[in-house]
């Protein structure tokens, strides 16, 4: 196994074939040689249902999440103020229930206005 991570699920269990890579976990495959333009492009962040998120979108929780270090819980359906996409493990910075929090995109869905 290599240090390469799957672009879909971000797991590191990746098989390398002659012309492409394949993720053992989710089955996603992608070409070995990616153009230089794609490497410089912005990161695409998708919600739990595969919708592409952008700065200023409003999202809603799809699962109850306990807040680490506190007794607060973010309930299903809680909507955010407009989000901001950031680099790192938690892709979304937003405000929910008066708190500034960082969320993983896999726990939210995009709310269509």
C-alpha positions in Angstrom: 0.0 0.0 0.0 1.1 3.6 -0.6 0.5 7.0 0.9 -2.0 7.7 -1.9 -5.6 8.4 -0.7 -8.8 7.8 -2.6 -10.3 11.1 -3.8 -13.9 9.9 -3.0 -13.6 8.3 0.5 -10.1 9.5 1.5 -9.1 6.0 2.6 -5.5 5.0 2.0 -6.1 1.4 0.9 -5.4 1.9 -2.8 -4.4 -0.7 -5.4 -2.3 0.5 -8.3 -2.9 -1.1 -11.7 -1.0 -0.4 -15.0 -3.2 2.5 -16.0 -5.3 3.4 -13.0 -5.6 3.4 -9.2 -8.5 1.6 -7.4 -9.8 2.1 -3.9 -10.2 -1.1 -2.0 -12.8 0.4 0.4 -15.3 2.1 -2.0 -14.3 0.7 -5.5 -13.6 4.1 -7.0 -10.9 4.1 -9.7 -9.1 7.1 -11.3 -6.2 7.4 -13.8 -2.6 7.4 -12.6 -1.4 10.4 -14.6 -3.6 13.4 -13.6 -3.1 16.6 -15.6 -1.3 19.4 -13.9 -4.4 21.7 -14.2 -6.5 19.4 -12.0 -3.9 19.4 -9.3 -4.1 23.2 -9.2 -7.9 23.3 -9.2 -9.9 23.9 -6.1 -11.0 21.0 -3.9 -14.5 19.8 -4.6 -16.6 19.2 -1.4 -19.7 17.1 -1.6 -22.5 16.6 0.9 -23.8 13.2 2.1 -25.9 12.8 -1.1 -23.2 13.9 -3.6 -24.3 17.5 -4.1 -21.4 19.9 -4.6 -21.1 22.5 -1.9 -19.9 26.0 -2.3 -19.2 29.0 -0.1 -22.5 30.6 1.0 -24.6 27.4 0.8 -27.0 26.5 3.6 -26.8 23.0 4.9 -28.8 20.8 7.3 -27.7 18.0 9.6 -28.7 14.4 8.5 -27.7 12.8 11.8 -27.6 13.7 15.5 -24.1 14.6 16.5 -22.8 15.1 20.0 -20.5 18.1 20.4 -17.1 17.0 21.6 -16.2 18.4 25.0 -19.7 19.6 25.7 -23.2 18.1 26.5 -24.7 19.9 23.4 -26.2 17.8 20.6 -26.8 19.0 17.0 -30.1 17.5 16.0 -31.2 16.2 12.7 -32.6 19.0 10.5 -30.7 21.8 12.2 -29.9 24.3 9.5 -26.7 26.4 9.3 -26.1 30.0 8.4 -24.2 30.4 5.1 -21.1 28.0 5.2 -17.5 28.6 4.4 -15.4 25.8 2.9 -11.9 25.3 4.4 -9.0 22.9 3.9 -8.5 20.2 6.5 -10.2 17.3 8.1 -13.4 19.2 8.7 -14.3 20.8 5.4 -17.1 23.2 6.6 -17.0 26.2 9.0 -20.5 27.5 9.9 -22.8 28.7 12.7 -25.5 26.4 14.0 -27.6 27.2 17.1 -25.5 30.3 17.8 -22.2 28.3 17.9 -19.3 28.5 15.4 -18.4 24.9 14.5 -16.4 22.9 12.0 -18.2 19.9 10.3 -17.4 17.1 8.0 -19.4 17.2 4.8 -20.6 13.6 5.2 -23.0 14.7 8.0 -24.8 17.4 6.2 -27.1 17.9 3.1 -27.4 20.9 1.0 -30.6 22.9 1.5 -32.2 24.1 -1.7 -33.5 27.6 -1.4 
